Amino acid sequence: MSKEIKKTHGHSLREPEFYNIWRRIFQYLVTHIFYMIRFKLVYRLEVYGRENIPKNNNYIIAPNHLSTLDPPLVCAVMNRGVAYMAKKELFDNIFLRWWLNWLGAFAVDREKLGVSTIKTVKHIKETGWVLGIFPQGTRQEPGEISHITKGFVSLAKSTKCAILPVGIIGTHQVKRFPFTGKIIVKIGQAIPYSDNSDDMVNKWGMAIQELTGFKYTENVHA
């Protein structure tokens, strides 16, 4: 069994050694160069609030979710490696498993957070990477912030991490020709963790509403 990847109840338990320099280089090349060319040339990317990114890695990146472009987009605007949680079904495909492994993602059961997930997040804190998670769980239509799950605040509390809200606008509009699209990313101020899960969810929802202009509706999922 690999020292870097251990299987626990069908999920991947990542050891700190998994997040090595080679994966960081791979993610950088894919997101900061390949994707960033597309973001800049086609979507005229604008980023605001980089000064709000904490200097340490004691935080969880929590963006709203509009498109499959969102994960590489967030990686491209951050100053460190981002390890994403990905639904376990994606790892059934051999190519996707290889791709996601090299990008630093790890498999989770979206129905509930297992022990392996919490351990992996704690291991990530021992590296120079940060955890990335979409509180809405899956892609949503623009204009509304809804269907928020509490898993991200549970992880924040168990790891004593702040939550960094990131507002994304425009990735849902697929464009292929230069300067035909527009993507705006706004990074808000970190939300400290607390024992009040509902309060943390509401603060994140209100922060994303302010960053994107989308309406926050308080229909939280357990």
C-alpha positions in Angstrom: 0.0 0.0 0.0 1.3 3.4 -0.9 2.6 5.6 1.9 1.0 8.6 0.2 -2.5 7.2 -0.6 -4.4 4.8 1.7 -7.9 3.5 1.1 -10.3 3.8 4.0 -13.9 2.6 3.4 -13.5 3.4 -0.3 -12.1 7.0 0.2 -8.6 8.3 -0.2 -6.6 9.2 2.9 -3.9 11.5 1.9 -0.7 11.7 3.9 1.3 14.9 4.0 3.9 13.4 1.7 1.3 13.3 -1.1 1.3 17.1 -1.4 4.9 17.2 -2.6 6.8 19.6 -4.9 6.0 17.6 -8.1 2.2 17.9 -7.6 2.6 21.5 -6.8 4.6 22.0 -10.1 2.0 20.0 -12.0 -0.9 22.0 -10.6 0.9 25.3 -11.2 1.6 24.4 -14.9 -2.0 23.3 -15.5 -3.7 26.2 -13.7 -1.4 29.2 -13.7 -0.2 28.7 -17.3 -2.6 26.6 -19.4 -5.9 27.7 -17.8 -4.7 31.3 -17.1 -4.0 31.9 -20.8 -7.6 31.0 -21.5 -8.9 33.1 -18.5 -7.0 36.1 -19.6 -7.4 35.9 -23.4 -11.0 34.6 -23.7 -12.6 35.7 -20.4 -10.7 38.9 -19.6 -10.3 37.7 -16.0 -10.3 40.4 -13.3 -9.3 39.5 -9.7 -10.0 41.7 -6.6 -9.1 41.2 -3.0 -5.9 39.3 -3.1 -4.8 41.3 -0.1 -7.4 39.4 1.9 -5.6 36.0 1.4 -4.0 35.0 4.7 -0.3 34.7 4.8 -0.4 31.2 6.4 -2.4 28.2 5.3 -4.7 28.1 8.3 -7.9 28.6 6.2 -10.3 26.8 3.9 -11.1 28.3 0.5 -14.8 28.4 0.0 -16.1 29.8 -3.4 -19.6 29.7 -4.9 -19.9 27.2 -7.7 -21.1 27.9 -11.3 -19.0 25.8 -13.6 -16.3 23.2 -14.1 -13.9 26.1 -14.7 -14.2 27.1 -11.0 -11.6 24.7 -9.5 -8.8 25.6 -11.9 -9.8 29.3 -11.7 -9.5 29.4 -7.9 -6.1 27.6 -8.1 -4.9 30.1 -10.7 -5.6 33.1 -8.6 -4.2 31.7 -5.3 -0.6 31.9 -4.1 -0.4 28.3 -3.0 -1.5 24.8 -3.9 -5.2 24.0 -3.5 -6.3 20.5 -2.5 -10.0 20.0 -3.6 -12.5 17.5 -2.3 -14.0 15.6 -5.2 -16.9 13.1 -5.2 -15.7 9.6 -5.0 -17.4 8.5 -8.3 -15.0 10.6 -10.3 -12.2 8.3 -9.2 -13.8 5.3 -10.9 -12.5 6.5 -14.2 -8.8 5.6 -14.7 -7.8 8.8 -16.5 -9.8 11.1 -14.2 -8.3 9.3 -11.2 -4.8 10.0 -12.5 -5.6 13.6 -13.4 -7.2 14.4 -10.0 -4.5 12.6 -8.1 -1.8 14.8 -9.7 -3.9 17.9 -9.2 -4.0 17.1 -5.5 -7.7 16.3 -5.2 -9.0 13.5 -2.9 -12.1 11.4 -2.9 -15.0 11.9 -0.5 -18.5 10.7 0.0 -20.7 13.7 -0.5 -23.4 12.2 1.7 -21.3 12.4 4.9 -17.8 13.3 6.0 -15.7 10.2 6.9 -12.8 10.0 9.4 -10.4 9.8 6.4 -11.6 13.1 5.1 -11.0 14.9 8.4 -7.6 13.3 8.7 -6.7 14.3 5.2 -7.7 17.9 5.9 -5.5 17.9 9.0 -2.6 16.5 7.0 -3.0 19.3 4.4 -2.4 21.8 7.1 1.0 20.2 7.7 2.0 21.2 4.1 2.1 24.4 2.2 -1.3 23.6 0.6 -4.8 24.7 1.6 -8.2 22.9 1.3 -10.6 24.0 -1.3 -14.3 23.2 -1.0 -17.5 24.3 -2.6 -20.1 24.8 0.1 -23.0 24.4 -2.4 -21.7 20.9 -3.2 -22.5 21.1 -6.9 -22.9 23.7 -9.6 -25.7 26.2 -9.2 -27.4 28.7 -11.5 -26.1 32.2 -11.2 -28.2 34.8 -9.3 -28.8 32.9 -6.1 -26.7 31.4 -3.3 -28.6 28.4 -2.1 -28.3 24.6 -1.3 -25.5 25.1 1.1 -24.2 22.1 3.0 -22.7 22.3 6.5 -19.7 20.1 5.8 -17.3 22.9 5.2 -18.0 24.5 8.6 -17.6 21.2 10.3 -14.2 20.8 8.7 -13.3 24.4 9.7 -14.2 23.7 13.3 -12.5 20.3 13.5 -9.3 21.8 12.0 -9.5 25.3 13.6 -9.4 26.9 10.2 -10.9 30.2 9.0 -13.1 30.2 5.9 -12.1 32.4 3.0 -15.1 33.4 0.9 -14.4 33.7 -2.8 -17.1 35.1 -5.2 -17.1 33.9 -8.8 -19.0 35.6 -11.6 -19.2 34.6 -15.3 -17.8 31.1 -15.5 -21.1 29.6 -16.5 -21.0 31.3 -19.9 -18.9 29.1 -22.2 -16.9 31.2 -24.6 -14.3 30.1 -27.1 -13.3 33.3 -29.0 -10.9 35.9 -27.6 -12.3 38.7 -25.5 -15.9 37.3 -25.7 -16.3 36.5 -22.1 -15.9 38.1 -18.7 -14.9 36.4 -15.4 -14.7 38.3 -12.1 -13.2 36.8 -8.9 -13.6 38.7 -5.6 -11.8 37.4 -2.5 -13.5 38.4 0.8 -12.1 38.7 4.3 -11.6 35.4 6.2 -14.4 34.2 8.5 -13.0 32.9 11.8 -14.2 29.4 12.8 -16.7 29.2 15.7 -18.8 26.6 17.4 -21.9 28.1 15.9 -22.3 26.3 12.5 -25.4 28.2 11.4 -23.7 31.5 12.1 -20.7 30.5 10.0 -22.9 29.3 7.1 -24.9 32.6 7.2 -21.7 34.7 7.3 -20.4 32.8 4.3 -23.7 33.2 2.4 -23.8 36.9 3.2 -20.2 37.4 2.2 -20.8 35.6 -1.2 -23.9 37.8 -1.7 -21.8 40.9 -1.2 -19.0 39.7 -3.4 -21.2 38.5 -6.3 -24.5 40.4 -6.1 -26.3 37.0 -6.1 -29.2 36.7 -3.6 -28.4 34.5 -0.5 -31.3 32.3 0.6 -31.0 30.5 3.9 -32.0 26.9 2.8 -29.1 25.0 4.4 -28.7 21.3 4.0 -27.4 19.1 6.8 
